[in-house]
Every structure is written in C-alpha cells, then in structure tokens.
Amino acid sequence: MYRYDEFDATLVRERIAQFSDQIQRRIDGRLTEDQFKPLRLMNGVYLQLHAYMLRVAIPYGELNAAQLRVFAHIARTYDRGYGHFTTRSNIQFNWPALVDMPAILQALAGVEMHAIQTSGNCIRNVTTDPYAGIAADEVEDPRPWAELIRQWSTFHPEFSFLPRKFKIAVIGAPKDRAAMRTHDVGLEAVRDGAGALGFRVFAGGGQGRSPHIGQEVSAFVPANDLFAYLTAILRVYNRHGRRDNIHKARIKILVASLGIEAFRDEVEAEFDRLPTAAADLPEGEVARIRAYFAPPPFADLPARSEAFDQALFSNRAFARWTRSNLKPHKQPGYGAVVVSLKPVGGVPGDATADQLDLIADLAERYSFGEARAAYDQNLILPHVRLDEAPDLFAKLAAAGLATANSGLAGDIISCPGLDYCSLANARSIPIAQALSKRLADADFQETVGDVRINISGCINACGHHHVGHIGILGVDKQGEEFYQITLGGSPDENAAIGKIVGKGLAGDQVAPAVERALRAYLAHRETGETFIEAVRRLGTEPFREAIYEVA
C-alpha cells in the first residue's frame, strides 16, 4: 500500500496545527459555531444531533494493522468503544469531544491517516473496487490511479471550493464492484485495440433527492491524458455548476440540464484549450506509485489444500461461511475473506475497539498485514491462504465476525439515520436490526441468494437506497416515521435507480413486507434467476402485491 512521503507528512502536520488553533478559538469563544463550521468541515468534523462526529479518510479503502489499532485506540479512548464504517470506505467516530480532536488527529497522523477530503465542497475521498489487485477479470489495478487522483486533487487550488462536494470512483474491471456509475465522475480502466491503457469516463451520477446514473462522456481517454481530461470536467462544472441552490448544485444536475451531448462538447472544448503539458502525467511517476501496490510475497501453493477440503467436509458452519464470505483470488491457493460487520441484530458497519484490535492481529497473521474497508460496510482480509482459512474462521467466529451473509439478505447497508444524523427524517438502525433478525435464518438467506438491501434515513441517500435491489427510505409524515420501499435498483455495471412501489409503511411493517417480497421472488423465479433479474423480467407488480398484502 502507499506510504507517505515528506510532502504528505508535512501537509498533514501543518493542517493539524492550523485546525488545533481553530478548535481552541471555538472553545474559548473567539469563533462562533457559524464561523467555525466551514473550518471544521474542511477537517472532517461534523456536528450531529448529540455530539461532534469525526470522519476519517481511508483512501481507496486500504488499511494496515497499525492503522486498525489506532482506530481501536481512538474508539476506546475518545469515543464510546466503537467506530462506524461507511459506504465511502471511511470510518466515523460519533462521540468525540471537540477538545480531543487535536489528539485524535495526531494519533491518526502517526499512522499516515487524516480526515481531509471527507467533507466540504471539494473532491472527496476516492473509492475503488475492494478486490483491486485480486480479481481475475481486472484490466488494470485501479489503486495506483486512485492514489494519483488523491495526490492531484488534495488542496488543488482550482477545485478546493467547488459548487458542491465531488465524488470519484475508479474501477479496473468490466464488473463494477464500487458503484462507479453513482459517482460524480466514474472511471473504468480499459485497453484499446493496440493494448494501450486508457479510461472510460462517466459523469453525472449521484443519489440524493434527484438520483441519476452516470453517463458516458468518453469511451477512451488515454491514461496519460487522464488528469487533463478530469481538469476539463471539473472546470466545466466549476464554471457552470449552480451555487444559488444547494439542491441543484451537483454535477448530475448540470449534466441533466445540458444533456450529455452538450456537456461532452463543453468538456472536449475545455480539454482542447488546455496547454499540452498542463496536466501531463509522467510515466516515471505512474511507475513510482505502482510500485507501492506490488503483490505481497505469495507462497507457491496448489489451487486447493487438503486442510481446506477436510474442513469443508467436517464443519458445516465453515462450509456455509466459505460459500458467502470467501471470495476468489487470482493467486492460486489464496482467497479474500469478507469480515462481516453485520451480525444478526447488529448495527451495519459498526466495529468495537476489541474487534478492531483483533482484525489487526488477524491481518498480520493471515493477510500480510493488510485489510480493506469495502463499499458495503464490511472489512476484507484480501490475501488469505486457503489452508489457513479454517483457523481464521474459528477466530472470527469467536469474536462475532463470521456471520455468513456477504451478498445475502442479511448483508444490509444502512446509514446511521436519526439516531445520530441531524439531517435524517427517520431512524435507519432499528429497521436494519429488525430486518436482520427477521431474515436471520441462514438456509433462507442462501435459498434467496444474491440480494442487496439498502436503508437511508433521509433523501440524502447515504445508505444508497436508490440502488438497492430493495431500497428503504425513511420519511417524516407529520412527525411520524414511515418508510418507502423501492425495487429494481442496482449499483453495478447495469446500474439502475429503483422505483417506489407504493405508500410508506410504519416501521414495524417493514421487515415483514421485505420478507414477503423475497418469498414472492422464490415463488416466481425461473431456474438460476437472481432477485434483481426476476424484478427486471416481471416488473414490480408481483412484489408490490406481496409487500402490501394484508396479513
């Protein structure tokens, strides 16, 4: 993984000193909360319902054991014993005192971490495929490109005060495992007929109150021109993006209002105006960054092992866990392990300090010291020997981290909702917990198979409900919490926005309704057909009837 150089370290150290002074001026009253707000947001500090919240950047999801241990230390020392992983591969601490922020940021800086680019009208923390460097279908490892974008965009003077926040995702394979088309800009690594590397460029994706799927701006931008092309897109957005209405300020609104053809013309004209070397990307710099992401020293192993096969035969719980939580690896004899942060009845994405310490230990013992934060609010140990998987499973299970639900109905994505967030209209966590309990039967989950359930506590859609196969949106109706159900959304290469199927449901009606929709799928599906494929074939009506069926 990438290691800070002297420029990174100096930048972070100076930012902490600046922000520490601003915090002190807020504490002693020299700054009002209104004056302090833009300063704290540039440093990842939010003011939620009950306390300040710190959002820490995990660029492209990469973590090492030392960083996980610092998260555990922060959770134990400055919070209430846990951290919360988000859909942007960040971690949030929900209860730190403002006076402790400098100490927390110093602790993070000690392991090459910070909270920059987690808030404000800037380019946010860049995300990518959590299986980057692992997946066999990969054209190019996207992590070096995500790191290059991070370095290019951090404090870029032209893009540090955009009309609104700006999110970029990079993938390296045709299979989209990073919800790339829901971003302001999405990049897919591709190769042309001669084998040259380039990027397919999408723009105008986003969720919130006006959800849009990103549209293709260019089918192929040569890799050396990538930053010039991104500069052109951002200049067009900076020039034309609305600043008079926060709800219409995202680039998705600009792309939709201009139309993709006119937007493309604007970008191409801006790209042509750029000086030849304005954003040229030296091959030596690309090579330098790529070197940080070289594969670890894998052992020369057979594709299967006797110990692994024996455990599959003798341990039903282990066998079930491997079917959902052990993912393929392009290196023979290895797999990627999903560490589920979705126990039955738990809060999706939460990890306790003790669990974080344990995962750090397991990463060192089984995965070359590496872990990853994934878009779905789970953690991944990316390089696990198959012959060691049974031992790893036993240790995860003892810590409540081996729930066999990755990609299944129990793998629920949820924002914190009204329990924490000042923007929320309704609670998300209790709905996720009720659903998790209702759908807890492991046999039922395996029978249903691949299904994505997403919950948001308000229209800002931090739980990505728009692109859930089943989406749940909390709304406020005259002081009461209700929940709209959407069907047919998808975050992958066939990205789609789900459709609202009917009136809102009371909170206690949501879990039974979702279960009925899943049972309707089992009743109507064709052989080999997934839930989302059935919805696309049948439309929403059979599922709507099940959802609103009178018990």
N, C-alpha and C positions, 0 to 999 in steps of 0.2 A: 504494500500500500504506500501511498505518497507520504513523504516525510518533509516537514517544514524546512525551508532554507532560512538564511538570515533575514531575508526580506519579510517572509511570513511572520517570523518570531518578533521582529521589530514592530511590524504593523499591529499585531495583536497586543503587544506590551504597551505601546503608545495609546491604543484605543482604551485599554483598561484604565490607564492613568487619567485620561480625559473623562471617562464616564464616572470614575470614582469621585472626581471633583464635582461633577454634576449631581451625583447622588447626595453628596454632603450638602450641597446648596439646597437641594429639595428638602432634606431632613431638617435643616436649620431655618427653613422658611424663606430663603433668598430667591427660590424659584417656586412659583405656584404649580399646581398639578397641570394646568393647561400649558404652562411654559415648559414643564418637564416632559410632557407626553411625547413630542417629536424626538426628543433626545433619547428617552428610554426605548422607544420603538426601534430606533436605529441600532440598539444594542440588545434586541430580543426580549425586552421586558414589557409584559402586558399587565394591565390592571383588570382582573377578572371580578367576579361577583363578590368574593370574600377576601381576596389577597392578590398580591402581585404574582405573576407567573413568569418563569424564565424558560424560553425555548432555545435549545442548544442545537446548533447545526451539526448534522452528520453528513458531510458531503458525499453524495452518491452512495450512502448507506454503509461505507466501510468503517469498521471498528477493530481495535485490537484489545487484548486483555487488559492492558494498563488503563485504557480509556473506560472500559466497563467497570473497573474497580473504582475509578474516580466518580462515575455515576453513582455507584453504591455508596461511596463516602458522602456525596452531596445529599443523596436521599436520606441517609441515616443521620447526618449532622445538621442539615439545614432545612429538611423537609419533613414529611410525616412517614418516612420509611419506604417510599416507592417513587418510581418515575413512570411516565406515560409515553409510549412510542406512538407516533402519529403517521398519517397517510403520506407525509412528505419525508419519511425516513429521518425525522427529527426526534428528539426526546424533550418532554416538557416536565418541569418541576412546578407543581401547583401551589406550594405553600411557603416559598422562601421569604424571609423578611428583607425589606429593601436595604437595611443596614448591612446585611450579609452578602449582598450581590458582589462587591469587590472581591471578597474572599473566595466566593464560588468561581468567579471568572478567573482568578489567579490559579485556582486548582485546575480548571479546565485548560488554561494556557500551558500548564506544566505537562500536559499530555497532548499538546498540539490540537486544542479544540477552542471554540469560541461560540458566540451567539450572533455574530454578524450575518447579515442576509437571511435572517429568519423573520423579519418584519420590515415594514416601511415600503415606500414606493420605489423599489429597486428590483434588480434581478435576484430572485430568491435562491435558496439552496438548490443546487442542480441534482436531479434524481436520475436513476438509471435502472436497468434490469438487475434485480438482486442475484441473478445467476450469471452475471457477466464473468467471462473467463472460464465458465464451467460448461455452458450449454453447447451441445454438439452442432446446433444449427447456426452458430454465430459466424457472421461475415467478418467482424472486427470487434475486438474488446472495446466496449464504449467507455470504460472507466478513464483511460488517459484523456479522452476528449472531454469528458465531464470535468476532469481536473483542469484542463486547459481553459475551459469556459469559466470555471471558478476564478482562476488567476486573472483572466482577461476582464471579467465583469466586476470584481471586487473593487469598489471605490472608483470605477470608471467615471470620469467627470461628466461625460455626456449622458450617462444612464443612471446617475445616482439619485435623480429626482424625476422619475417618470410620472405620467398621468396616474398610474396605479401600479400595484405590485405586478411582477412579471415572472412567470414560471417556465423553466426549460427542462425538458426530459430528453435523454439520449438513449437510443437502443442500438444493439449491434446485430440484430437478427430479424427475420421477417415476422416471427412470433413476438407480439408485443406483450411483455410481462411488466411494463412500467406505466400503463395507462397513458402512453405518449400523446395520443390524439386529444386528450383532455387538457393539454397544456397550451399556454400562450404561443410557445414555439415547441414543436416536436421534431427531433432529428433521428432518422434511421440510416445507419451505415449501409451502403450498397456499393457494388462494383459495376463498372461499365463493361462493355464487350471486350475491352482490352485488359481487363483486370484492375484498372486504376480505381483507387478508393475515392468515394465521394459520399454525399449525404442527400437523401430525400428529405425535403424540408416542408413541414406543415406549420400553419399559423392559424390563430383564431379559435383555438379550443379553449374551453373553460366551463365551469359549472355555475353555481350560484343561482340568482333569480332568473337569469337568461342563459340557459345552458346551450353550448354549441360544441360540435365535434370539429376538430381542426381540419382545415382543407389544404390540399397540396399546393404549395407555392412554386416549388421546383422539383422535378423528378430526379435531378442530379446536379449537385454543386460540388465541384472538385474539392477535395479535402483542403488543399492549400488556399482556397478562396472562402473557406467556411466563415472565418471571422469578419471578412469584408462583407459577406452576404448577411450575417447576423447584424452587423453595424447598419447596413442599409435598412433592414426590417425595423430595427429599433429607432433609427432616425425618422422613418416614416411615421411610426407610432408616436414618437415624441413630438413631431410636428403637427399631426392631425388628431391625436387622441384627445378626447374631451376632458377638460379639467373643471367644467362647470357643474357636473353631475356625477357623484361618486358611483352611482349605479350604472352609468353608461361610459365609464372611463376605461374599461378593459379593452385590450386589442380585439377581442372577439366581436365587440360592438362595432369597431372600426371596419373590420373585415366584412361583417354582415351588411353594414350600411353602404360601403363602397362596392361590394361584390368582389369575388375572388379575382376576376379578370382585371378589374381596375386596380385592386390592391397589388396584384402581381406586377402590373405595369409601373406603378409607383416605386416598388422595390427595385425592379430591374433598372429603372432610370437612375435611382439613387446609387445603386451598385456601379453603374457605368460612370457616374460622376466622381467616384472615389479615386484618389490618386493610386497609381499602380501598386505602390508599396505601402499603402495606408494601413492595411491590416494583413499584410503578408505573414505567413506562418512558416518560420524557418524549419526545415526538416530536422536540423540538429536539435531543436527544442522539442519537437514531437518525439524524437528518439530518446531524449533525456527523460521525458515524462513517462514514456512507455516502459522504460527500464524499471521504474518503480513498481510496475504491475506484472513483472515476470512471474511465471508459475513457481510455487514453492517446490522444494526438493522431494517430489513424489517418489515413493518406492516402486520398484518394478514388480507389480502384482498381477496375478491372474484375474480374469473378469469376475469370478466367483470364488468364494472361500468355503472350506469345509465347516469352519466355525459358524459362519453366517447361515449356511444352509441347515445346519443342525439346529440352530436357534429358531429358524423359521418353522421347522418341523415340530419342535418340542414346546414352543412358547407362543400360544395363540395371541396374547396381548402384543408381543413383539412383532408377530407377523402382521397383525392389523395395522400397527404403527408404521411399519415399513411400506405398506400399501399407500398410505396417505402422506406421511411425513419424511420419507426418504426419497430424494429426487435424483434423477440420473446425473452422472458426471462423465465428461468426455475422457477422463483419465481412467483406464481400466483398474478395477479393484477399489474404487472410491465412490462415494455418494455425497450429496449435500443434504444436511439434516435440518428440517424446519423445527425450531424450538417453539412450541405453541405457547403463546401468551393469551390463550382463550380457554381456560379451564371451565368446566360446567359451572354456571352461576357466577363466573368471574367478570371482571371489567376488561373488555378487549384492549390490549396494548399495555396494560399495567404490569410492571415487574417490581418485586420488592428488592430491597437492598441485598438481602441474603441471596436471592435468586440471581441478581446481577453479579455478585461475587462468585457464585457457583458457575455461572455461564463463562465468566472469565477463566476460572480454573479449567473448565472443560474445553474451552477454546485452546488453551495452551497444551492440554494433554492430548486432544484428539484432532485439532484443526489448525496446526501451525500458528497458533495464537490469534487466529482471525475469526471474526464474526461479522454479520451484516444485518442491518436494520432494513426490513422489507416494507414495501408499499402496503401490504395487508396487515401491518401492525404486529407481525411476528419477527423473531430473530432467526438467523440462519447460521449454522456452522458449515462452511462451504466445502471443506476438504476432509471428509471422514473416511478412514479405511473401513471397508465393509466387514472385515474380520474383527474390528473393534466396535462395530455398531451395537452388538448386544450389551456390552458393558456400558456404553454411553447411554443406551436406552434405560438401563436399570437406574443409573444415577439421575437422569432426567425425571423418571417416574417418581423416585423418592422425593423429589423437590416439587412435584406438581407441575412439571414442564413437559410432560409426554402425552398430552391429550391428542389422540389420533384423529385429528379433524382438519388437517390442512386441505383447503379447497373444497371442503364439505360444508353442510348446512351450519355446523357449529362454529365455523371459522368466520365469525361475524365481524365486520368492520363497523366501528362506531366512533363518533366524535364524543367529547365529554358532555356536551349538552348543558342543560340548565342547572345541573349540579355544580358547574364551575363557570360557564361562559356567560358573560354579560350580554352577548348578542342573541343567545338562544331563546326560543319560544317555548320549548318543551324539553323534558328530560329524555336523554338517549340511553343512559346507562341502565336504568331499570328495565327498559324494553329489551335491551340486549341480554340482560340477565334472565329475564322471563323466557325469551326465545331459546336461549342456551339450555335452560332446564327442560323446556317443552320438547326440544329436539335432541335431547341428550342420548337417546338410545343409539348405540354405535351401529347396530345392524341396520336400523332405519336410515341413518346417515349414509352408510355405504350403499344401500339399495338406491337411494335418491341420487347419489353420486355428485358430480361437479355442479355446484350451485353457489352463487355469490349473493350474500345478503348484506346490504349496507344501510346504515341508520344515520340520519342527520337530525340535530335538534333545531335547525332553522334553515332557511332558504340559502344561507351561505354555503351549505353543502360540504362542510369539512369531512363528513362521513362518506362523501361521494355517492349519495343515494341515487343520483341521476343515472349512474352507470352500473348500478347493481342489477343482477338478474331479477332480484326482488329488492326494491328500494322502499325505505320507510322514512317519511319526512314528518317531523313534529311541527304542529301549527297551534297557534293560540286562537281560540274562539271564545270571545267574551270572558277571558280569564280562565278558561278550561283548556286542558291539553288534549289534542286529538292528533291522529296520525294518518296521513295519506299513504296509500300503497301504490307503487309504480311497478310495472312489469316490462321486461324486454330490454333493459339497459345492458350495456356491455362495455368494459374498459379496454378490450384487446384490439387486435388488428381489424376486427369487424365492429369497431366501436359504434355504440348507439345510445341514444337517450331514451330512458324508459317512459312509458305512458301511464298517466294516472288512470286507475281503473274505476274509481268511484268516490263516494263520500268518505270523510275521515272517520276513523274508528277510535273509540275510547282506548286508553292504554291497556286495560285488561283484556281487550278483544283482539289485540294484535297477534300475539303468539298463536292462539287457536286458529286465527284466519290464515296465517302463514302456513301452519301445518296442513290445513285443508287444501291450500293451493299446491303444496308439494304432493299430497295424496292424489289430487286431481291429475297431476303430471304422471304419477305411477299408473293411474287408470287409463290414460290416453296415449302414453308414449309408444313409439314404434321401437323395434329392436335396435339397440345401440344408440338411441337418440338421447341426447342430454336435455336438461331442463330448458336451457335457452333455445336449443334447436326446436323443441316442442312448442315453445311460445311463438317462435317465428313461423312455424308451419301452421299452427292452429289459430293464431291470434290470441287476444287476451280474454275473449268471452268465456271459455270453459273455466278459466282460472278465476275470473271475476265472479262467476256464479258460485264457485266454491268459497271464495273469500267472504261473500255476503250471505252465505247460506244461514238460515235461521236454525239454531241448534234445537 
